[in-house]
Amino acid sequence: MIQKWLVLGGTKEARQFIQHWRGDKRVQMLASIAGVTTQAPPLGVETRVGGVSYIQDDGVVCPGDKAMAAFIREQGFHKIIDITHPFAAQISANARQASNMAKIDYVQFLRAPWQPLSGDYWHYQEDWQALFETVKTRHLFVAGGQEALSALPQDYRTKVTARMMEPPQMALSDLPDNLDIILGKPGASSTEEEGLFRKYKITAIAAKMSGGKASAAKLAAARALGLDVHLVNRPSYPEGWFDDMRKIHRYLSIGLSKAS
């Protein structure tokens, strides 16, 4: 029997997961991504962009978890594989609840959080609003996307340079005058990030506790330059998730063997 998996992605790990399983004839995958960035590469499997919505016979639009549960039943999925970003808490909550409603297996991968090393000056904040209320420095580098800019007060007196993958969704008139925006991906190396921070005379860094290697170069650069790093804590999740992709592959392989 072919197993149908709904893979919630948008991350590098999700792309790697799909590449690992796409040639397995026992598995049929549908990838679902939020569509936050227009620069996402093709995944090589059928892909749904923009999440799941579902309209009942009476015309009522179901909320997220009920919509996903209805979609799962309609499509006959056997598993939800959640490999979304650690800060995509609402998507994960909807997926977890939908799997309970549809009575199918829910499997979640969360990349491990970064850990400070000798020479790091890390500070932790509960959210972006608290960070901007607390952090006072000469020139703050912000790597937090649309969410960070939405919380940035218009009267924030600290000079801010924000790096983003996509242009801001809010009107420029709603943003502080002392804000510069760099459109682009994180630097590939700490040397590249050091050069950027020196160029803009950055005095502190603000970012989400995302974990993973893709955007960790800025932390090494901050360490080398002796800069303070202010990190927004990630949401908490129920126990039972994986932080090692090899263990997910092993778990799923065992399940496929039992089902065959």
N, C-alpha and C positions, 0 to 999 in steps of 0.2 A: 504493500500500500504506500502510495506517495503521501508524504506529510506536507501540509501547507503551513508555512510560517509567515507571520506578519512581522517584518523587521522594522522597528522604529529607529531611524538613523539620523544622518546629518553630521556625523563625526568621522574622524579618520578611522577609529576602531570599527565603526559600522561598515565602512568601505572594505576594510581588511576582512571582516567577518564574512561579508557577502562573497568576496573573492575566494575565500576558503571553501565555501559550500556550493557555489554556483554550478560546479561541474558534477555534483552528486545527484544521480538520477532518482534517488529516494526522496529528494526535497524539491519543493516548488516554493519560491520566495516572492513576496510582494514587499518592496521597500516603501516606507512612508516617511517623508521628510517635511519639516515645517515650512521650508521655503524661505527662511530668513535671509539667506544670501543667494544671489543670482549666479554666483561663480562656482557652484558645486559641480564637480565633474560627473559624467554619466556613470551609473553603477553597474550596468551590464545586465540588469534584471528589470522586470516591470516596476515602475516607480510611480508613486502617488505623491503629489506635492500639495501642501496646504492643509494637511490633517484630514480628519474624517467628520462628515456631517451626515445627519439622517433625519428625514422628515417622515413623521407618522402618517397613517391614512387620514387622520383628522386634520392634517396640515400643521401640527405642532412640531417645532424643531426640537429634537432631543438635545440635552446637554452633553458635554464631552464624553463622559464615561458610558452613558446609555447609548449614544450614537456609535461609539466604538464597539460596544457589545452587540448591537444590532448588526453592524457591518461584519463582525466576526462570524456571527451565526449565518448570515446571508451568504458569505463567501466560503464557509466551511473550514476555517483555519483551525489548526491543531495546537499551535503555540504562538505566543507573543514573545519576540526577542527584543528587549528594550536596550538599545545601545545609544541612547540620546546623551546630550551634554549633562554634566552633573547639576547644572542650574536649570534644567528643564523639568523642574519638580512637578508642575501641574500636568504636563504630558505623562510623566511616569505615574502619577497618582491616578489619572484617568485610565491608563493602561492596566494598572494593577486591579482597579475596581472592575473594569470591563472583563478581565480574565476571570474574576470571581463570578460575575453575572453569567458569563458564557460557559463557565466550568471547563476552562482549558488552562494549560500550563503557562505560567508567566516566568520568564527568565530575564534577569537584569544584570547588565555589566556596568560598573562604575569605575572609571579609572581612579587609581589611588591618589590621594591629595599629595601635594608637594610637602617635603620635610625640610626644615631649615638646616643649614650647614654652618660650620664655623665661619664667622665673618658676616653672617646675615643679620640684618636689623629689621625684623619683621614685627608688624603690629596687626591686630585682627579687629575687624569691625563686623557688626551684624548685618548691615545693609549699606547701600550707597549713600542714603540720606545721612546715616550716622557718620559715615566716613567724611563726607563733605562738611559736616558740622564740627568734626574733630580735627581734621588735618589742616594745618596752617603752615605753608612753606612758600618758598619764592617761586618755584616753577614745578608744577605737578604734571607728570606724565600719566595719562589715564588709558588703560586698556580694558574697557568694559562694555563697548558697543552702545546700542541704543538705550539700554537700560540705565547705563551710567549717565548719559547725557540727559535723560528724562529727569534724573534726580539732581542734576547740577543747578544750584540756585543762580538766578540772574545776578544777584548781588555778591556772588562769590568773588572775593578780592584776590585770591591766589591766581597767578597766571597758569593756564591749563593748555596742554597739548594732548589731544586725544587721537589715538590711532583706531581706525575703523575699517571694516571690510566694505561697508556700503555707506553712501551718503546719509546724513541724519534725516530722520523721518519728520522731525518737527521743523517749524518755520525758523529761519535764521534769527528773526526778531525775538524769538523766545530764548535764545542762547546768550550767554554773557559776551560782552565785547572783548574780554581778554582771553578768548578761546581760539586756538588754532586747531584745525583738523587735518590729519594725515590719512589719506585713503590708501590702504595696503595691508598686506599680510604681516604677521610677526617676523622679525629678523630670523634668518636661518642659523645664525651663530651669535655667540656672546660678543665677538669682536664687532660684528655688524651693529648690534644693539648698543654697544659702548660708543661707537662712532655717532650714532643717532643722538644718544643722551648728551654727549659732549657738544655736538653741534647746536642743540637747543638749550644747553646749559640747564639740564634737568636737575632738580635738587631732591626729588622724591618720586616714587612710583605707586600707582594705585591699580589694582587688578582683582579679578575674581580668583578664588582658590580653585581653579579649574583642574589642576593636575595634568599629567601627561607631558610628553616631550615636545609637542609641536610649538608651544609658546613659552617654554621654560628658559630660553636663551636670555630673556630680559632679566630674569632673576640672577643668573650668573653675572650679567653685566652690572647689575646693581651691587652685587657682592664685590666685584672688582673695583667699583668706583666708591664704595662705602656709602651707598644711598639707602635711605629708609624705604622699606616696602610695606605698603598698607594693603592688606588682603581682606576682601569680603568673604566671610565664611560661607561655605556651601550649605544648601538645605540638608536637613536630616532625612534619612530614609529608613523604612523598616528593615530589619535584618534579613539576610538571605541572599544578598546580591554577590556577584563575583567581581573580583578586581584582577583576575588572571584569565586572559582569553583562552589559554590552554585548558583550563578547568571547564570552561563553558563547552568547548569542543568535545571534551571527554564526556561530559554529562549528556550532551545531545547525541553523541555516537552511541552511548549505552541505550538511550531511549529508542533510537532507530533500530538497533539490533533486537530489542525486545518486541518492537512493533512488527518486524519482518517475519 
